[in-house]
Amino acid sequence: MSTSVLRAPADGFASTFPETHFDAILVVSFGGPEGMDDVIPFLENVTRGRNVPRERLEEVAHHYELFGGVSPINAQNRDLIAALRTELDTHGIALPIYFGNRNWDPFLADALGQMAADGIERALAFFTSAYSSYSGCRQYREDLFNAQQEVGKQAPEVLKTRAFFNHPGWIEANAHHVQTALAEFPAGERVHLAFTAHSIPVAMAHACRYDDQLHESVRLVAEAVAVGPGDTALVYQSRSGPPRVPWLEPDILDHLRTLAEQGIENVVVSPIGFVSDHLEVLFDLDIEAEGVARDLGLNLVRASSASTHPAFVGMIRSLIEERLGTRAGRPALGRYAASHDTCPTDCCLPGTGRPSPWASG
């Protein structure tokens, strides 16, 4: 068992293990309720320490009520893990896969506790977030550190795979789903392509590369499906927090209204900021955005997220192989090199804004 001091993963702590030694994979995600009785306790976990009014919790709880109190995120992550298990087995990678969430069962502390009981000493974590931000990366690292402290000295070391916003597999998976959505329209018709991501406070965005990375993913996918920059846009959804705090804009609903004013009739919406079609995607896009589009007379088709697309699952496997030292090269498309494995200690700070209590990676 390593005797190194436990710290947040990927912060450059001194390990006693060889660089390429890992004996497990840990999929790290946001979590979500799986019944109405779970909803308010889940939302209390999400907002703990942030003084969110009870009325706001009840308002968001109504979103879950529309879906029977069940967020699809846990089931989607289990499907992803099953697909990854097959992918790893096919390529001779026998590492066990564990699953831990920030806000709901299975919690990270429970996952690390089980790993410790199973004799796992050093794990490689995959975060279900493609982009660098406080909520999508650093906060997960803090969550893992807190879980290590809860488990104690037997807790495994945990490092992370790199951000994958420009990995060929990420771009291929999203481009395939966008192309499928575009095919819903007759050939030759003009179609506007709106990419959505979770909005974050502007101050937080200034402390990370979230916005830059999103714009690069958007550019790469649009290029792959041969839609010109004049017919694409990056917009945001799921804004929360007090109105006086500026967040990234424009909002998807405002953007749809602008498109209608410009006489555009056909729109594909791609949730490129998200790995799976979890509840925020379903509510914000399939209910709210679809309703606004219908009222405006827009023809809206929503593209799927990456989900369990084979290119995305293969990408996760390749990221694991990079860290195991069994894959040459670090593939990355476009203007930026592959992201770092070890995060600088001052990267992705919260800024003066608060992270969204609903950000789900």
Helices and strands as residue ranges (DSSP letters): E 24-29, H 36-47, H 54-65, H 73-90, E 97-101, H 108-117, E 122-127, I 134-138, H 139-151, E 157-160, H 168-182, E 192-198, H 202-205, H 210-224, G 229-231, E 232-237, H 252-261, E 266-270, H 279-281, I 282-289, H 290-296, E 299-302, H 310-324
